[in-house]
Amino acid sequence: MALSLFTVGQLIFLFWTMRITEASPDPAAKAAPAAAAAPAAAAPDTASDAAAAAALTAANAAAAAKLTADNAAAAAAATARG
């Protein structure tokens, strides 16, 4: 009985997350058709635009790496505490 309730819970969670994903799709997925419709707007016009995009990408990657490291440290601390 417990296994079947667990399975039902998993299915409810699955459909709930699917509904949330459909209600608020990924912004990058929404931007893809717009970029395909206007390829000139999607491509950088100058070298400075490309450099700014590269700097933004690097900053985002650094922020993601810091967040991952912070989460790993928090998980390690929680594990050490028991």
PDB file of N, CA, C and O in Angstrom, chain B, residues numbered from 101:
ATOM      1  N   MET B 101       0.823  -1.193   0.000  1.00  0.00           N
ATOM      2  CA  MET B 101       0.000   0.000   0.000  1.00  0.00           C
ATOM      3  C   MET B 101       0.864   1.253   0.000  1.00  0.00           C
ATOM      4  O   MET B 101       0.575   2.214  -0.713  1.00  0.00           O
ATOM      5  N   ALA B 102       1.927   1.240   0.801  1.00  0.00           N
ATOM      6  CA  ALA B 102       2.797   2.415   0.869  1.00  0.00           C
ATOM      7  C   ALA B 102       3.471   2.667  -0.473  1.00  0.00           C
ATOM      8  O   ALA B 102       3.638   3.817  -0.879  1.00  0.00           O
ATOM      9  N   LEU B 103       3.855   1.612  -1.153  1.00  0.00           N
ATOM     10  CA  LEU B 103       4.500   1.779  -2.451  1.00  0.00           C
ATOM     11  C   LEU B 103       3.538   2.393  -3.456  1.00  0.00           C
ATOM     12  O   LEU B 103       3.930   3.261  -4.235  1.00  0.00           O
ATOM     13  N   SER B 104       2.309   1.962  -3.448  1.00  0.00           N
ATOM     14  CA  SER B 104       1.356   2.513  -4.404  1.00  0.00           C
ATOM     15  C   SER B 104       1.046   3.975  -4.081  1.00  0.00           C
ATOM     16  O   SER B 104       0.878   4.778  -4.999  1.00  0.00           O
ATOM     17  N   LEU B 105       0.966   4.338  -2.804  1.00  0.00           N
ATOM     18  CA  LEU B 105       0.759   5.744  -2.446  1.00  0.00           C
ATOM     19  C   LEU B 105       1.957   6.582  -2.868  1.00  0.00           C
ATOM     20  O   LEU B 105       1.805   7.716  -3.323  1.00  0.00           O
ATOM     21  N   PHE B 106       3.153   6.011  -2.713  1.00  0.00           N
ATOM     22  CA  PHE B 106       4.355   6.713  -3.153  1.00  0.00           C
ATOM     23  C   PHE B 106       4.321   6.936  -4.661  1.00  0.00           C
ATOM     24  O   PHE B 106       4.657   8.022  -5.134  1.00  0.00           O
ATOM     25  N   THR B 107       3.920   5.925  -5.413  1.00  0.00           N
ATOM     26  CA  THR B 107       3.831   6.042  -6.868  1.00  0.00           C
ATOM     27  C   THR B 107       2.795   7.082  -7.268  1.00  0.00           C
ATOM     28  O   THR B 107       3.032   7.876  -8.178  1.00  0.00           O
ATOM     29  N   VAL B 108       1.661   7.085  -6.602  1.00  0.00           N
ATOM     30  CA  VAL B 108       0.632   8.092  -6.889  1.00  0.00           C
ATOM     31  C   VAL B 108       1.179   9.484  -6.589  1.00  0.00           C
ATOM     32  O   VAL B 108       0.937  10.426  -7.343  1.00  0.00           O
ATOM     33  N   GLY B 109       1.905   9.610  -5.500  1.00  0.00           N
ATOM     34  CA  GLY B 109       2.519  10.896  -5.164  1.00  0.00           C
ATOM     35  C   GLY B 109       3.501  11.349  -6.221  1.00  0.00           C
ATOM     36  O   GLY B 109       3.541  12.528  -6.570  1.00  0.00           O
ATOM     37  N   GLN B 110       4.297  10.421  -6.736  1.00  0.00           N
ATOM     38  CA  GLN B 110       5.242  10.765  -7.795  1.00  0.00           C
ATOM     39  C   GLN B 110       4.510  11.232  -9.047  1.00  0.00           C
ATOM     40  O   GLN B 110       4.915  12.209  -9.676  1.00  0.00           O
ATOM     41  N   LEU B 111       3.441  10.544  -9.408  1.00  0.00           N
ATOM     42  CA  LEU B 111       2.679  10.936 -10.597  1.00  0.00           C
ATOM     43  C   LEU B 111       2.050  12.316 -10.419  1.00  0.00           C
ATOM     44  O   LEU B 111       2.054  13.128 -11.344  1.00  0.00           O
ATOM     45  N   ILE B 112       1.514  12.576  -9.238  1.00  0.00           N
ATOM     46  CA  ILE B 112       0.932  13.901  -8.983  1.00  0.00           C
ATOM     47  C   ILE B 112       2.011  14.969  -9.112  1.00  0.00           C
ATOM     48  O   ILE B 112       1.791  16.006  -9.737  1.00  0.00           O
ATOM     49  N   PHE B 113       3.179  14.717  -8.521  1.00  0.00           N
ATOM     50  CA  PHE B 113       4.268  15.684  -8.613  1.00  0.00           C
ATOM     51  C   PHE B 113       4.701  15.880 -10.063  1.00  0.00           C
ATOM     52  O   PHE B 113       4.959  17.009 -10.480  1.00  0.00           O
ATOM     53  N   LEU B 114       4.784  14.803 -10.831  1.00  0.00           N
ATOM     54  CA  LEU B 114       5.179  14.894 -12.231  1.00  0.00           C
ATOM     55  C   LEU B 114       4.220  15.777 -13.012  1.00  0.00           C
ATOM     56  O   LEU B 114       4.649  16.687 -13.721  1.00  0.00           O
ATOM     57  N   PHE B 115       2.931  15.514 -12.888  1.00  0.00           N
ATOM     58  CA  PHE B 115       1.959  16.304 -13.640  1.00  0.00           C
ATOM     59  C   PHE B 115       1.899  17.742 -13.140  1.00  0.00           C
ATOM     60  O   PHE B 115       1.652  18.661 -13.921  1.00  0.00           O
ATOM     61  N   TRP B 116       2.121  17.942 -11.849  1.00  0.00           N
ATOM     62  CA  TRP B 116       2.131  19.294 -11.291  1.00  0.00           C
ATOM     63  C   TRP B 116       3.293  20.093 -11.872  1.00  0.00           C
ATOM     64  O   TRP B 116       3.117  21.248 -12.259  1.00  0.00           O
ATOM     65  N   THR B 117       4.491  19.482 -11.937  1.00  0.00           N
ATOM     66  CA  THR B 117       5.640  20.194 -12.496  1.00  0.00           C
ATOM     67  C   THR B 117       5.464  20.425 -13.986  1.00  0.00           C
ATOM     68  O   THR B 117       5.893  21.456 -14.503  1.00  0.00           O
ATOM     69  N   MET B 118       4.838  19.483 -14.690  1.00  0.00           N
ATOM     70  CA  MET B 118       4.590  19.686 -16.120  1.00  0.00           C
ATOM     71  C   MET B 118       3.654  20.871 -16.320  1.00  0.00           C
ATOM     72  O   MET B 118       3.846  21.664 -17.241  1.00  0.00           O
ATOM     73  N   ARG B 119       2.644  20.996 -15.466  1.00  0.00           N
ATOM     74  CA  ARG B 119       1.689  22.092 -15.588  1.00  0.00           C
ATOM     75  C   ARG B 119       2.368  23.434 -15.317  1.00  0.00           C
ATOM     76  O   ARG B 119       2.088  24.421 -15.998  1.00  0.00           O
ATOM     77  N   ILE B 120       3.249  23.471 -14.337  1.00  0.00           N
ATOM     78  CA  ILE B 120       3.977  24.706 -14.037  1.00  0.00           C
ATOM     79  C   ILE B 120       4.879  25.066 -15.210  1.00  0.00           C
ATOM     80  O   ILE B 120       4.970  26.235 -15.585  1.00  0.00           O
ATOM     81  N   THR B 121       5.546  24.073 -15.791  1.00  0.00           N
ATOM     82  CA  THR B 121       6.444  24.325 -16.910  1.00  0.00           C
ATOM     83  C   THR B 121       5.678  24.857 -18.111  1.00  0.00           C
ATOM     84  O   THR B 121       6.160  25.754 -18.803  1.00  0.00           O
ATOM     85  N   GLU B 122       4.500  24.318 -18.366  1.00  0.00           N
ATOM     86  CA  GLU B 122       3.702  24.801 -19.490  1.00  0.00           C
ATOM     87  C   GLU B 122       3.168  26.201 -19.228  1.00  0.00           C
ATOM     88  O   GLU B 122       3.029  26.993 -20.160  1.00  0.00           O
ATOM     89  N   ALA B 123       2.867  26.516 -17.973  1.00  0.00           N
ATOM     90  CA  ALA B 123       2.321  27.828 -17.640  1.00  0.00           C
ATOM     91  C   ALA B 123       3.383  28.916 -17.748  1.00  0.00           C
ATOM     92  O   ALA B 123       3.069  30.044 -18.129  1.00  0.00           O
ATOM     93  N   SER B 124       4.617  28.601 -17.424  1.00  0.00           N
ATOM     94  CA  SER B 124       5.698  29.588 -17.511  1.00  0.00           C
ATOM     95  C   SER B 124       6.897  28.947 -18.205  1.00  0.00           C
ATOM     96  O   SER B 124       7.828  28.495 -17.539  1.00  0.00           O
ATOM     97  N   PRO B 125       6.882  28.906 -19.530  1.00  0.00           N
ATOM     98  CA  PRO B 125       7.976  28.250 -20.251  1.00  0.00           C
ATOM     99  C   PRO B 125       9.294  28.999 -20.090  1.00  0.00           C
ATOM    100  O   PRO B 125       9.328  30.155 -19.668  1.00  0.00           O
ATOM    101  N   ASP B 126      10.348  28.327 -20.429  1.00  0.00           N
ATOM    102  CA  ASP B 126      11.689  28.881 -20.339  1.00  0.00           C
ATOM    103  C   ASP B 126      11.789  30.148 -21.188  1.00  0.00           C
ATOM    104  O   ASP B 126      11.386  30.124 -22.351  1.00  0.00           O
ATOM    105  N   PRO B 127      12.312  31.257 -20.646  1.00  0.00           N
ATOM    106  CA  PRO B 127      12.440  32.478 -21.441  1.00  0.00           C
ATOM    107  C   PRO B 127      13.300  32.278 -22.691  1.00  0.00           C
ATOM    108  O   PRO B 127      13.046  32.894 -23.726  1.00  0.00           O
ATOM    109  N   ALA B 128      14.312  31.422 -22.596  1.00  0.00           N
ATOM    110  CA  ALA B 128      15.159  31.175 -23.762  1.00  0.00           C
ATOM    111  C   ALA B 128      14.367  30.486 -24.867  1.00  0.00           C
ATOM    112  O   ALA B 128      14.596  30.738 -26.050  1.00  0.00           O
ATOM    113  N   ALA B 129      13.438  29.618 -24.482  1.00  0.00           N
ATOM    114  CA  ALA B 129      12.615  28.936 -25.483  1.00  0.00           C
ATOM    115  C   ALA B 129      11.672  29.921 -26.165  1.00  0.00           C
ATOM    116  O   ALA B 129      11.382  29.781 -27.353  1.00  0.00           O
ATOM    117  N   LYS B 130      11.190  30.919 -25.418  1.00  0.00           N
ATOM    118  CA  LYS B 130      10.327  31.926 -26.026  1.00  0.00           C
ATOM    119  C   LYS B 130      11.134  32.857 -26.926  1.00  0.00           C
ATOM    120  O   LYS B 130      10.609  33.366 -27.916  1.00  0.00           O
ATOM    121  N   ALA B 131      12.398  33.084 -26.595  1.00  0.00           N
ATOM    122  CA  ALA B 131      13.225  33.998 -27.370  1.00  0.00           C
ATOM    123  C   ALA B 131      13.705  33.367 -28.674  1.00  0.00           C
ATOM    124  O   ALA B 131      14.027  34.085 -29.620  1.00  0.00           O
ATOM    125  N   ALA B 132      13.758  32.036 -28.741  1.00  0.00           N
ATOM    126  CA  ALA B 132      14.275  31.368 -29.936  1.00  0.00           C
ATOM    127  C   ALA B 132      13.469  31.693 -31.192  1.00  0.00           C
ATOM    128  O   ALA B 132      14.085  32.003 -32.212  1.00  0.00           O
ATOM    129  N   PRO B 133      12.132  31.645 -31.189  1.00  0.00           N
ATOM    130  CA  PRO B 133      11.400  32.002 -32.404  1.00  0.00           C
ATOM    131  C   PRO B 133      11.609  33.464 -32.802  1.00  0.00           C
ATOM    132  O   PRO B 133      11.656  33.779 -33.991  1.00  0.00           O
ATOM    133  N   ALA B 134      11.736  34.351 -31.824  1.00  0.00           N
ATOM    134  CA  ALA B 134      11.967  35.759 -32.138  1.00  0.00           C
ATOM    135  C   ALA B 134      13.339  35.945 -32.776  1.00  0.00           C
ATOM    136  O   ALA B 134      13.497  36.749 -33.694  1.00  0.00           O
ATOM    137  N   ALA B 135      14.329  35.203 -32.292  1.00  0.00           N
ATOM    138  CA  ALA B 135      15.670  35.299 -32.866  1.00  0.00           C
ATOM    139  C   ALA B 135      15.688  34.730 -34.280  1.00  0.00           C
ATOM    140  O   ALA B 135      16.399  35.240 -35.145  1.00  0.00           O
ATOM    141  N   ALA B 136      14.916  33.681 -34.517  1.00  0.00           N
ATOM    142  CA  ALA B 136      14.853  33.111 -35.861  1.00  0.00           C
ATOM    143  C   ALA B 136      14.139  34.056 -36.818  1.00  0.00           C
ATOM    144  O   ALA B 136      14.475  34.107 -38.002  1.00  0.00           O
ATOM    145  N   ALA B 137      13.162  34.802 -36.322  1.00  0.00           N
ATOM    146  CA  ALA B 137      12.426  35.735 -37.175  1.00  0.00           C
ATOM    147  C   ALA B 137      13.281  36.939 -37.547  1.00  0.00           C
ATOM    148  O   ALA B 137      13.121  37.499 -38.631  1.00  0.00           O
ATOM    149  N   ALA B 138      14.180  37.340 -36.667  1.00  0.00           N
ATOM    150  CA  ALA B 138      15.030  38.503 -36.934  1.00  0.00           C
ATOM    151  C   ALA B 138      16.490  38.125 -36.704  1.00  0.00           C
ATOM    152  O   ALA B 138      17.058  38.471 -35.668  1.00  0.00           O
ATOM    153  N   PRO B 139      17.113  37.414 -37.664  1.00  0.00           N
ATOM    154  CA  PRO B 139      18.487  36.963 -37.443  1.00  0.00           C
ATOM    155  C   PRO B 139      19.479  38.112 -37.317  1.00  0.00           C
ATOM    156  O   PRO B 139      20.492  37.971 -36.631  1.00  0.00           O
ATOM    157  N   ALA B 140      19.212  39.252 -37.966  1.00  0.00           N
ATOM    158  CA  ALA B 140      20.139  40.375 -37.866  1.00  0.00           C
ATOM    159  C   ALA B 140      20.159  40.927 -36.448  1.00  0.00           C
ATOM    160  O   ALA B 140      21.201  41.381 -35.976  1.00  0.00           O
ATOM    161  N   ALA B 141      19.038  40.895 -35.776  1.00  0.00           N
ATOM    162  CA  ALA B 141      18.981  41.412 -34.414  1.00  0.00           C
ATOM    163  C   ALA B 141      19.663  40.462 -33.434  1.00  0.00           C
ATOM    164  O   ALA B 141      20.152  40.894 -32.390  1.00  0.00           O
ATOM    165  N   ALA B 142      19.696  39.186 -33.760  1.00  0.00           N
ATOM    166  CA  ALA B 142      20.281  38.209 -32.849  1.00  0.00           C
ATOM    167  C   ALA B 142      21.803  38.205 -32.927  1.00  0.00           C
ATOM    168  O   ALA B 142      22.472  37.921 -31.933  1.00  0.00           O
ATOM    169  N   ALA B 143      22.360  38.517 -34.106  1.00  0.00           N
ATOM    170  CA  ALA B 143      23.805  38.498 -34.281  1.00  0.00           C
ATOM    171  C   ALA B 143      24.405  39.818 -33.798  1.00  0.00           C
ATOM    172  O   ALA B 143      23.818  40.875 -34.028  1.00  0.00           O
ATOM    173  N   PRO B 144      25.565  39.780 -33.134  1.00  0.00           N
ATOM    174  CA  PRO B 144      26.193  41.025 -32.716  1.00  0.00           C
ATOM    175  C   PRO B 144      26.618  41.852 -33.930  1.00  0.00           C
ATOM    176  O   PRO B 144      27.132  41.315 -34.911  1.00  0.00           O
ATOM    177  N   ASP B 145      26.398  43.159 -33.850  1.00  0.00           N
ATOM    178  CA  ASP B 145      26.726  44.031 -34.975  1.00  0.00           C
ATOM    179  C   ASP B 145      28.198  44.386 -35.006  1.00  0.00           C
ATOM    180  O   ASP B 145      28.777  44.539 -36.082  1.00  0.00           O
ATOM    181  N   THR B 146      28.801  44.517 -33.859  1.00  0.00           N
ATOM    182  CA  THR B 146      30.199  44.956 -33.803  1.00  0.00           C
ATOM    183  C   THR B 146      30.983  44.055 -32.871  1.00  0.00           C
ATOM    184  O   THR B 146      30.430  43.219 -32.156  1.00  0.00           O
ATOM    185  N   ALA B 147      32.285  44.254 -32.905  1.00  0.00           N
ATOM    186  CA  ALA B 147      33.152  43.492 -32.012  1.00  0.00           C
ATOM    187  C   ALA B 147      32.877  43.843 -30.554  1.00  0.00           C
ATOM    188  O   ALA B 147      32.999  42.991 -29.674  1.00  0.00           O
ATOM    189  N   SER B 148      32.506  45.101 -30.296  1.00  0.00           N
ATOM    190  CA  SER B 148      32.229  45.487 -28.907  1.00  0.00           C
ATOM    191  C   SER B 148      30.969  44.795 -28.393  1.00  0.00           C
ATOM    192  O   SER B 148      30.893  44.436 -27.218  1.00  0.00           O
ATOM    193  N   ASP B 149      29.972  44.604 -29.276  1.00  0.00           N
ATOM    194  CA  ASP B 149      28.776  43.865 -28.874  1.00  0.00           C
ATOM    195  C   ASP B 149      29.137  42.422 -28.527  1.00  0.00           C
ATOM    196  O   ASP B 149      28.646  41.866 -27.545  1.00  0.00           O
ATOM    197  N   ALA B 150      29.994  41.832 -29.339  1.00  0.00           N
ATOM    198  CA  ALA B 150      30.417  40.458 -29.080  1.00  0.00           C
ATOM    199  C   ALA B 150      31.205  40.375 -27.777  1.00  0.00           C
ATOM    200  O   ALA B 150      31.048  39.426 -27.009  1.00  0.00           O
ATOM    201  N   ALA B 151      32.051  41.369 -27.534  1.00  0.00           N
ATOM    202  CA  ALA B 151      32.829  41.377 -26.292  1.00  0.00           C
ATOM    203  C   ALA B 151      31.915  41.547 -25.080  1.00  0.00           C
ATOM    204  O   ALA B 151      32.120  40.906 -24.049  1.00  0.00           O
ATOM    205  N   ALA B 152      30.912  42.406 -25.204  1.00  0.00           N
ATOM    206  CA  ALA B 152      29.967  42.598 -24.099  1.00  0.00           C
ATOM    207  C   ALA B 152      29.184  41.314 -23.837  1.00  0.00           C
ATOM    208  O   ALA B 152      28.948  40.951 -22.685  1.00  0.00           O
ATOM    209  N   ALA B 153      28.784  40.629 -24.903  1.00  0.00           N
ATOM    210  CA  ALA B 153      28.064  39.366 -24.742  1.00  0.00           C
ATOM    211  C   ALA B 153      28.958  38.319 -24.086  1.00  0.00           C
ATOM    212  O   ALA B 153      28.500  37.553 -23.238  1.00  0.00           O
ATOM    213  N   ALA B 154      30.233  38.283 -24.478  1.00  0.00           N
ATOM    214  CA  ALA B 154      31.165  37.331 -23.877  1.00  0.00           C
ATOM    215  C   ALA B 154      31.383  37.640 -22.398  1.00  0.00           C
ATOM    216  O   ALA B 154      31.468  36.727 -21.576  1.00  0.00           O
ATOM    217  N   ALA B 155      31.474  38.927 -22.061  1.00  0.00           N
ATOM    218  CA  ALA B 155      31.659  39.308 -20.660  1.00  0.00           C
ATOM    219  C   ALA B 155      30.434  38.936 -19.830  1.00  0.00           C
ATOM    220  O   ALA B 155      30.562  38.462 -18.701  1.00  0.00           O
ATOM    221  N   LEU B 156      29.254  39.152 -20.391  1.00  0.00           N
ATOM    222  CA  LEU B 156      28.025  38.790 -19.683  1.00  0.00           C
ATOM    223  C   LEU B 156      27.945  37.281 -19.475  1.00  0.00           C
ATOM    224  O   LEU B 156      27.551  36.815 -18.406  1.00  0.00           O
ATOM    225  N   THR B 157      28.319  36.527 -20.497  1.00  0.00           N
ATOM    226  CA  THR B 157      28.318  35.066 -20.383  1.00  0.00           C
ATOM    227  C   THR B 157      29.302  34.606 -19.314  1.00  0.00           C
ATOM    228  O   THR B 157      28.997  33.712 -18.525  1.00  0.00           O
ATOM    229  N   ALA B 158      30.482  35.221 -19.293  1.00  0.00           N
ATOM    230  CA  ALA B 158      31.476  34.861 -18.280  1.00  0.00           C
ATOM    231  C   ALA B 158      30.982  35.202 -16.878  1.00  0.00           C
ATOM    232  O   ALA B 158      31.193  34.434 -15.939  1.00  0.00           O
ATOM    233  N   ALA B 159      30.325  36.354 -16.737  1.00  0.00           N
ATOM    234  CA  ALA B 159      29.794  36.739 -15.425  1.00  0.00           C
ATOM    235  C   ALA B 159      28.706  35.770 -14.976  1.00  0.00           C
ATOM    236  O   ALA B 159      28.648  35.395 -13.805  1.00  0.00           O
ATOM    237  N   ASN B 160      27.852  35.369 -15.902  1.00  0.00           N
ATOM    238  CA  ASN B 160      26.798  34.404 -15.563  1.00  0.00           C
ATOM    239  C   ASN B 160      27.398  33.057 -15.171  1.00  0.00           C
ATOM    240  O   ASN B 160      26.929  32.412 -14.233  1.00  0.00           O
ATOM    241  N   ALA B 161      28.432  32.636 -15.890  1.00  0.00           N
ATOM    242  CA  ALA B 161      29.083  31.364 -15.569  1.00  0.00           C
ATOM    243  C   ALA B 161      29.740  31.428 -14.195  1.00  0.00           C
ATOM    244  O   ALA B 161      29.683  30.467 -13.429  1.00  0.00           O
ATOM    245  N   ALA B 162      30.366  32.565 -13.885  1.00  0.00           N
ATOM    246  CA  ALA B 162      31.001  32.719 -12.575  1.00  0.00           C
ATOM    247  C   ALA B 162      29.956  32.700 -11.465  1.00  0.00           C
ATOM    248  O   ALA B 162      30.173  32.093 -10.416  1.00  0.00           O
ATOM    249  N   ALA B 163      28.828  33.360 -11.690  1.00  0.00           N
ATOM    250  CA  ALA B 163      27.763  33.368 -10.682  1.00  0.00           C
ATOM    251  C   ALA B 163      27.203  31.963 -10.478  1.00  0.00           C
ATOM    252  O   ALA B 163      26.929  31.557  -9.348  1.00  0.00           O
ATOM    253  N   ALA B 164      27.035  31.226 -11.567  1.00  0.00           N
ATOM    254  CA  ALA B 164      26.531  29.856 -11.457  1.00  0.00           C
ATOM    255  C   ALA B 164      27.529  28.964 -10.722  1.00  0.00           C
ATOM    256  O   ALA B 164      27.137  28.121  -9.915  1.00  0.00           O
ATOM    257  N   ALA B 165      28.818  29.152 -11.002  1.00  0.00           N
ATOM    258  CA  ALA B 165      29.840  28.362 -10.319  1.00  0.00           C
ATOM    259  C   ALA B 165      29.860  28.675  -8.826  1.00  0.00           C
ATOM    260  O   ALA B 165      30.002  27.772  -8.003  1.00  0.00           O
ATOM    261  N   LYS B 166      29.717  29.954  -8.475  1.00  0.00           N
ATOM    262  CA  LYS B 166      29.690  30.340  -7.058  1.00  0.00           C
ATOM    263  C   LYS B 166      28.472  29.741  -6.358  1.00  0.00           C
ATOM    264  O   LYS B 166      28.577  29.237  -5.240  1.00  0.00           O
ATOM    265  N   LEU B 167      27.327  29.798  -7.017  1.00  0.00           N
ATOM    266  CA  LEU B 167      26.114  29.229  -6.430  1.00  0.00           C
ATOM    267  C   LEU B 167      26.273  27.726  -6.213  1.00  0.00           C
ATOM    268  O   LEU B 167      25.871  27.198  -5.176  1.00  0.00           O
ATOM    269  N   THR B 168      26.856  27.045  -7.187  1.00  0.00           N
ATOM    270  CA  THR B 168      27.081  25.606  -7.064  1.00  0.00           C
ATOM    271  C   THR B 168      28.031  25.304  -5.910  1.00  0.00           C
ATOM    272  O   THR B 168      27.800  24.378  -5.133  1.00  0.00           O
ATOM    273  N   ALA B 169      29.099  26.090  -5.804  1.00  0.00           N
ATOM    274  CA  ALA B 169      30.056  25.883  -4.714  1.00  0.00           C
ATOM    275  C   ALA B 169      29.411  26.149  -3.359  1.00  0.00           C
ATOM    276  O   ALA B 169      29.644  25.409  -2.404  1.00  0.00           O
ATOM    277  N   ASP B 170      28.604  27.202  -3.273  1.00  0.00           N
ATOM    278  CA  ASP B 170      27.911  27.509  -2.015  1.00  0.00           C
ATOM    279  C   ASP B 170      26.955  26.381  -1.628  1.00  0.00           C
ATOM    280  O   ASP B 170      26.885  25.988  -0.464  1.00  0.00           O
ATOM    281  N   ASN B 171      26.227  25.869  -2.610  1.00  0.00           N
ATOM    282  CA  ASN B 171      25.300  24.766  -2.333  1.00  0.00           C
ATOM    283  C   ASN B 171      26.050  23.512  -1.892  1.00  0.00           C
ATOM    284  O   ASN B 171      25.609  22.804  -0.987  1.00  0.00           O
ATOM    285  N   ALA B 172      27.178  23.241  -2.532  1.00  0.00           N
ATOM    286  CA  ALA B 172      27.971  22.072  -2.157  1.00  0.00           C
ATOM    287  C   ALA B 172      28.522  22.230  -0.743  1.00  0.00           C
ATOM    288  O   ALA B 172      28.544  21.273   0.031  1.00  0.00           O
ATOM    289  N   ALA B 173      28.967  23.446  -0.408  1.00  0.00           N
ATOM    290  CA  ALA B 173      29.490  23.686   0.940  1.00  0.00           C
ATOM    291  C   ALA B 173      28.385  23.541   1.982  1.00  0.00           C
ATOM    292  O   ALA B 173      28.609  22.978   3.054  1.00  0.00           O
ATOM    293  N   ALA B 174      27.204  24.045   1.671  1.00  0.00           N
ATOM    294  CA  ALA B 174      26.082  23.920   2.606  1.00  0.00           C
ATOM    295  C   ALA B 174      25.690  22.458   2.788  1.00  0.00           C
ATOM    296  O   ALA B 174      25.386  22.028   3.901  1.00  0.00           O
ATOM    297  N   ALA B 175      25.698  21.700   1.707  1.00  0.00           N
ATOM    298  CA  ALA B 175      25.364  20.280   1.802  1.00  0.00           C
ATOM    299  C   ALA B 175      26.413  19.525   2.610  1.00  0.00           C
ATOM    300  O   ALA B 175      26.081  18.646   3.405  1.00  0.00           O
ATOM    301  N   ALA B 176      27.685  19.875   2.401  1.00  0.00           N
ATOM    302  CA  ALA B 176      28.747  19.220   3.160  1.00  0.00           C
ATOM    303  C   ALA B 176      28.638  19.549   4.643  1.00  0.00           C
ATOM    304  O   ALA B 176      28.844  18.683   5.493  1.00  0.00           O
ATOM    305  N   ALA B 177      28.312  20.805   4.951  1.00  0.00           N
ATOM    306  CA  ALA B 177      28.166  21.194   6.358  1.00  0.00           C
ATOM    307  C   ALA B 177      26.983  20.475   6.999  1.00  0.00           C
ATOM    308  O   ALA B 177      27.065  20.029   8.144  1.00  0.00           O
ATOM    309  N   ALA B 178      25.888  20.364   6.259  1.00  0.00           N
ATOM    310  CA  ALA B 178      24.715  19.670   6.794  1.00  0.00           C
ATOM    311  C   ALA B 178      25.010  18.191   7.013  1.00  0.00           C
ATOM    312  O   ALA B 178      24.552  17.596   7.988  1.00  0.00           O
ATOM    313  N   THR B 179      25.777  17.607   6.102  1.00  0.00           N
ATOM    314  CA  THR B 179      26.139  16.196   6.237  1.00  0.00           C
ATOM    315  C   THR B 179      27.067  15.995   7.433  1.00  0.00           C
ATOM    316  O   THR B 179      26.941  15.013   8.166  1.00  0.00           O
ATOM    317  N   ALA B 180      28.000  16.929   7.627  1.00  0.00           N
ATOM    318  CA  ALA B 180      28.947  16.809   8.736  1.00  0.00           C
ATOM    319  C   ALA B 180      28.243  16.938  10.081  1.00  0.00           C
ATOM    320  O   ALA B 180      28.628  16.289  11.054  1.00  0.00           O
ATOM    321  N   ARG B 181      27.203  17.783  10.135  1.00  0.00           N
ATOM    322  CA  ARG B 181      26.455  17.946  11.379  1.00  0.00           C
ATOM    323  C   ARG B 181      25.662  16.692  11.725  1.00  0.00           C
ATOM    324  O   ARG B 181      25.416  16.383  12.891  1.00  0.00           O
ATOM    325  N   GLY B 182      25.269  15.977  10.661  1.00  0.00           N
ATOM    326  CA  GLY B 182      24.522  14.741  10.896  1.00  0.00           C
ATOM    327  C   GLY B 182      23.108  15.040  11.010  1.00  0.00           C
ATOM    328  O   GLY B 182      22.300  14.134  11.210  1.00  0.00           O
TER     329      GLY B 182
END
